[in-house]
Amino acid sequence: MQEFQPQRPVCDLSLMAQYYIRRLLHQRRDRLRVVAAPGRNLSATEDADLNAVVEGLYLDDVQIERVITSLESYAQIHRRLVAQGTASSGVSGEVERRIFVLLGLRLEEPLVSA
């Protein structure tokens, strides 16, 4: 008799997307706050298994696949913006914000000192 093994979603984040998102998480680590439901015990950090984080945040396979696809797209878009030298634009900040929201995080604005 075979033991039941839960199936993993049909898609995972590519290694490139994982690397790129981890770099963003590292760069903004001091300004990121968890906004996901308490008790999930999964938090997107630069060391976390991002596929496991997405699976923990989104329990429906269709949602998981949509989030993975969105994260892949956003990572590519952000990478292109940085390569074009437009990383300081509001567009790249919005792309970052969307990546973090999908991972259950909020990017707080830096404190401005007088």
N, C-alpha and C positions, 0 to 999 in steps of 0.2 A: 504494500500500500504506500502510495506517495504522500509525503508530508505537504500540507498546503503552504505555498510560498506566495506572499502578496506580490502582485505584479507592479513593476515600476512603470511609470509613464513611458510612452513610446519615444519621447524626446527628452534630452537633457541639454543643459547649456553647453555650448562648445567650449573647448579649452581656452580659445582666444577670448570669448566673452567672459568666462570666469576670471581669467587673469586681469582683463581690463576693469571689470567691476570691482575686483579685490583691490586694485590700485586706487580706484575712486574711494572705496571704503577706507582705505588706509589714509589717503590724503585728507579726508573730511572727518576722521574718527572722533575728533574733539568736538565736533558740532552735530553729530548724529544722535538722535534719541529714538528709542523703540516706541512705536505707537500700536503695535500689533496687540491682539487680545492677550491678557495676562494668562500664564499657565501653559503657554505653548512650548516653553523651554527651548525655543530656537530663536537665535538672533543672528542677523546677517553681520558678520564681521569679516575682516580680511583673512581670517584663518578658517572660517566656517565652510562646510560643504554647502554651497549655494543651492544645489539641486535639492538637498534635504530640507533646507530652509523654505524653499518654494513649496515643496510637498507638504510641509508642516503648516504653512500659512493657508494654502488653498487645497481643500480636501477633495474637490471634484476634478477628475482627470481632464475634462475639457478646459476648465479654468487653468489648471497647471500648464497645459500645452499653450494656451493663449499667453500666459505670463512669460513662459520661456521664450516664445516667439517675440513678444514685445521687448524683453530684456536683450535678446540678440540684436534686434533692430536698433534699439536705443544705444547699445554699446558701439555698434558700427557708426551710427550717426555722430555720436560724441567723438569718436576717434577721428572721423573725417573733419569735424569742426576744429579739433585741436591741430590736426595736420595742416589745415588751411590758415591757422593763426587767428581763428575767431573764437578761441576758447573763452575769452573774457566777455563775449557777447551774452546778452540775456537768453539767447536761444540755447546755448550750451548749458547754462544754469537751469533752464527749464527741463532739458533732457536729463540732467543729473537728478533733479527733483523727482522726475517720473520714475527713474530707476530706483531711487531710494523708497518711494512710496510703494512700489511693487514688492519691495523687500521688507515692508512693515516698518520703515524708518521715516523720520522727519529730519530735514536739514534745517537747523536753527541758524538764524542770521548772526553774523559775528557782532560782538559788542564793539561799539564805537566809543573810543575814549576821547574825552575833550581836551 
